[in-house]
């Protein structure tokens, strides 16, 4: 009675630990996609960054192309 119950509980614990690991990996992947890039209509990923002076994310390429116009528009 004792040893078979222990191994069954150990198996359940192993399955639960595996499920938690899979869920953590999925959550990490989703968080990485959401925080670091946005998808375009062509399916390509564009890098984003935190907008200077605001609490939003903007397209990094657009900002680097003309940062002066970003700050000019921010002051309007």
C-alpha positions, 0 to 999 in steps of 0.5 A, spaced: 500 500 500 505 505 501 510 504 496 505 504 490 501 510 493 508 514 493 510 512 486 503 514 484 503 521 487 510 522 485 508 521 478 502 526 479 507 531 482 512 530 475 506 531 471 504 537 474 511 540 474 512 539 467 505 542 465 507 548 469 514 548 465 510 548 459 505 554 461 511 558 463 515 557 457 508 559 453 507 565 457 515 567 456 514 567 449 508 571 448 511 576 453 517 576 448 513 577 442 508 583 445 514 587 448 519 587 443 516 587 436 509 588 432 507 584 426 506 588 419 500 586 414 506 582 410 507 578 417 514 581 418 516 583 425 518 590 426 522 592 433 519 597 437 521 601 443 519 605 449 517 612 446 521 617 450 517 622 454 511 617 454 509 610 456 507 607 450 511 603 444 513 606 438 516 603 431 524 603 432 525 604 425 521 610 424 524 614 430 531 612 428 529 615 421 527 622 424 528 623 431 527 630 431 520 630 428 518 625 433 520 630 438 517 636 434 510 632 434 511 631 442 511 638 443 505 640 439 
